Each structure stands twice: as structure tokens, then as C-alpha cells.
Amino acid sequence: MSTMRQIMVSTATYSAIWGDRHPGEETEDAIIGRKFGVPQPSPPPSTTVNGKVGFRDPRFNIELPEGFEVFRTYLGKEYRARASDGAWVLATDGKKYPSFNQLSTAIGAKTENSWRNWYYLGPNGNRHLIDSLRK
């Protein structure tokens, strides 16, 4: 992780930075970095030490390791799930769900783009939308 520096900007500039945000950009660093072509952190590795894949979605060329964790807040409650044997295991009920949409439905969410509501922690400790992993 690189060293972070603080910069002072006006409220108007701060607002303009966030107004230019793309899906998956969760920090000012990510937004400004994209604007200036600064390489962003790599997505999580595709496999764990034992090589087991936890979740795969070939439509978007996504492969996540066994135990990879995602989280979100819905109606004020935090939910977590982990990748296991090709599905998502919801921590609150221990059941497996084969997609993000079914995972969201299981917590009571209605019609939504689930890829834009579930997050993961990147290598730098910042949260990122799962949507940012789609290619």
C-alpha cells in the first residue's frame, strides 16, 4: 500500500470529484487516480493457497477464492456471505445461494442490480463494490 497524503480542496471541488465517480470507485483516491491514469489495486486473487474456487461467474470472467467474503447493509442491518463451492453462504441462515440476485432476495431486497449493493474489502482495507470486479 502506498503512503497516503492529505490535500485540501474546496467544497465545490470535492463535490465535482464525487460527481465524476464511476461504479466501484469508493474513495477520492480511486476517482482522482482514474482521472490521471494511476494504476488501481488489483482485484482479489482468483484462488486460495489450496487452489479451490469459491464462486465463479463466467459471464463476467469472475473467479473468487473459497471463503471470499462480501457484505452489505439493507434496511439498517448488515449482512455477510462467503463464497463456498460455487455459491454464496449467507451468514444469517447458513443457506447457499447461487447468485448475487438470489442472495439479495434472501435478505428481503426487491428488484435491484445486486452487483451494485454488495461490497468486499480490497487488499488496502477499503471497501469496493462487487460490480468493480466485472469485466
N, C-alpha and C positions, 0 to 999 in steps of 0.2 A: 504494500500500500504506500502510495506517495504521501509526502508531507502536505498537509492542508494549510492554506493561508487565508486569513480573513481579509475581505475587501469591503469597502463602504460604498454603497450606491444609494441613489435617491429612491423614494417610494415609486416614482414613475418608472425608473429603470428596472427596479425589482419586479414591478407589475408586468413590464414588457418582456422580461426574461421568462416569467411563468406563462405569459400569453403565447409564447413561442414553443411551449412544451409539446413534445411528441409522446405518444403512448409508450409507457415503460420508463420514461425519464422521471425519477422521483427526487432528484436533487438539483440545485442550481449548477453544481459541478457537471452533471450529466448534460444539462441543457446547453450550457456555455461550451463544454467540451465538444459537443456535436457541431456547434456553430464554427468552431475553429479547427475541426478535424483532429482533435485529440483522441487517441485510441481509448476506448472504454474497457472496463474489466471484462474478461471472458465469462461466458455463462458457465454454470457449474459443470464439472467433468461428466462425461456420459456414463461412466461405470465406476463402481467402487473397487476396492482392493481385490475383492473376490470375483469381480467381473460380472456380477449379477445386475441385470437391468430391472429397475423398479416400475417404470412406466415408459411406454413408447407410443408416440403418435406419428405414424409415417406420413400423414397428410402434411405435417408441418416440419418434418425431419427433426423431431424432438425425441431424445432418449435421456431419461433421468435415472440416476442410480437408486438402488434399493435403499429405502429409508429416507429419501429426499423429502423434506417437509415443506408444505405450503400452509398458508394461514390467511384469514380474512376476518373482518368484523361485519356482522349482519344484525340489524336491529339492536345494536348496543352489546351484542355478545360475540366474543372471539371464538372462532372455530379453527381447528388444526386437522390436517390429514397428512399421511405419509404414503409414499409410493411403495407398493409391495406386490410382486408377482403380476405386474401389468395393470394394476388397478390402484385406486386411492382408498386407504383405510381411514375412515373418519374417527377421530379420537373420541367423540362423544358417544358413539354407538358401536364402534368396532366392526362395522359392516364395510364391505368392499363395494366401490362404485367405479365403473369402467371409464368414466369421462368426467371432465370438469363440470359439464352441464348437469349430469346426474348427481354429482357431489353437491352442487349448489341447490338443486331441487330437494335433496335430502335434508338440508338445513332450513327449508321453507322459502327459499328465494323463488321468485316467479320468473317469467321470461326475461333473460338477460344474456349478455355476452360474458360468460363466466371467466373467459381468459382475461378480462379487464377488472376482475374483482378478487382474484386470488393472488397472493404475493409469496415470495421466497426471500430469504436472506442471502445476499451475494457474498463473495469472499471478503469484501471490505466491511461486512456487517450492516450494510444499508439494505433496506427492503426494495424489491423490484417486482413489478407486475410479471406474472407468468407470461402474459402476452408478449413481453420483450424477448422471449426465447423462440417464438415462432419465426420461421424463415419463409 
